Amino acid sequence: SNVKREEATADANLSLYLRSLSHDFNNLLAAILGNAALLTSLLPEDSEAARTAALIERAAQRGAELSAHLAR
């Protein structure tokens, strides 16, 4: 029926949108993760700045996990 076809099209469009959004978000997270890793490598391990960089890295990794759920 037309309603089922419209629902299937809407579902496919939503899925495509979420995959696209996930891809773009992951590109941003890759930049954050790369810079956090660079900071971590440049800072003394026991510094407050290194702990902050590690927090940023963990938050970006969590964001990547959440983004992966959008792409499913």
C-alpha positions as CSV (number, residue, x, y, z in Angstrom):
1,S,0.0,0.0,0.0
2,N,1.0,3.6,-0.4
3,V,1.2,4.1,3.4
4,K,3.6,1.3,3.8
5,R,5.7,2.5,0.9
6,E,5.8,6.0,2.3
7,E,6.8,4.6,5.8
8,A,9.5,2.5,4.2
9,T,10.8,5.6,2.3
10,A,10.7,7.7,5.4
11,D,12.6,5.0,7.3
12,A,15.2,4.8,4.5
13,N,15.6,8.6,4.4
14,L,16.0,8.7,8.2
15,S,18.6,6.0,8.1
16,L,20.5,7.7,5.4
17,Y,20.4,11.0,7.3
18,L,21.7,9.4,10.5
19,R,24.5,7.6,8.7
20,S,25.5,10.9,7.1
21,L,25.3,12.8,10.4
22,S,27.4,10.0,12.1
23,H,30.0,10.3,9.4
24,D,30.3,14.0,9.7
25,F,30.4,13.8,13.5
26,N,33.1,11.1,13.4
27,N,35.2,13.5,11.2
28,L,35.0,16.1,14.0
29,L,35.8,13.5,16.6
30,A,38.8,12.3,14.7
31,A,40.3,15.8,14.8
32,I,39.5,16.1,18.6
33,L,41.1,12.7,19.3
34,G,44.1,13.4,17.2
35,N,44.8,16.7,18.9
36,A,44.2,15.2,22.4
37,A,46.7,12.4,21.6
38,L,49.2,15.0,20.4
39,L,48.7,17.0,23.6
40,T,49.1,13.9,25.7
41,S,52.4,13.0,23.9
42,L,53.8,16.5,24.5
43,L,52.8,16.9,28.2
44,P,54.4,15.5,31.3
45,E,52.3,12.4,32.3
46,D,51.6,13.7,35.8
47,S,50.5,17.1,34.8
48,E,47.0,18.6,35.2
49,A,47.1,19.4,31.5
50,A,47.7,15.7,30.6
51,R,44.8,14.6,32.8
52,T,42.6,17.2,31.0
53,A,43.8,16.0,27.6
54,A,42.9,12.4,28.7
55,L,39.4,13.5,29.7
56,I,39.0,15.1,26.3
57,E,40.1,12.0,24.6
58,R,37.8,9.8,26.7
59,A,34.8,12.1,26.0
60,A,35.5,12.0,22.2
61,Q,35.8,8.2,22.3
62,R,32.4,8.1,24.0
63,G,31.0,10.4,21.4
64,A,32.4,8.0,18.7
65,E,30.6,5.1,20.4
66,L,27.3,7.0,20.5
67,S,27.8,8.0,16.9
68,A,28.3,4.4,15.9
69,H,24.8,3.7,17.2
70,L,23.4,6.3,14.9
71,A,24.8,4.6,11.9
72,R,23.1,1.3,12.6
